[in-house]
């Protein structure tokens, strides 16, 4: 015969079993809400960081101006590769031309991805935080004049080495200054990485060129 006394269902015993799933549910709800909020915040941050730089941005100015700056360095480097007497300078010219031409390609691709023209309406170097003035003939810092480039083209023998060292040291100093300017104002990852690589490489080449410079030159 069944006992007249029956145990209370597990969910009702002492009023405790009902509270356990309730607390668990609240905990899981809070965790899911926190994860959702983190996901929303991450998505918003990603959208902001992925937003293409605008026409007047420092990134666009850097890509445009540094492409032009690099183009002159490539021209001088190819002259050194073809005519320098010192094999180390010829090798440096070759490496420099390949590196900077590749970087020009990257910067021009950025502008295409950002749906911007290769040239803009703003004056060169206006994006720099210290408002660097342009030099002779509207040249950016470190750039050689057309007369100096012609002189390098026409130079022969040891004069090629000496003139290349002088012009490229000045050119690289200007390039390092431009990279520093970008690093002060930009947090766009690919542009920052490029500027840091340029600064490191060009500073190393400045040091090498100074070691190869003739005494008193």
Buried (B, 14 or more C-beta within 10 A) or exposed (E): EEEEEEEEEEEEEEEEBEEEEEEEEEEEEEEEEEEEEEEEEEEEEEEEEEEBBEEEBBBBBBBBBBBBBBEBBBBBBBBBBEBBEBEEBBEBBBBBBEBBBEBBEEBBEBBEEBEBEEEBEBEBBBBBEEEBEBBEEEBBBBBBEEEBBEBBEEBEEEBBBBBBBBBBBBBBBBBBBBBBBBBEBBEBEEBBEBBEEBBEBBBEBBEBBEEBBEEEE
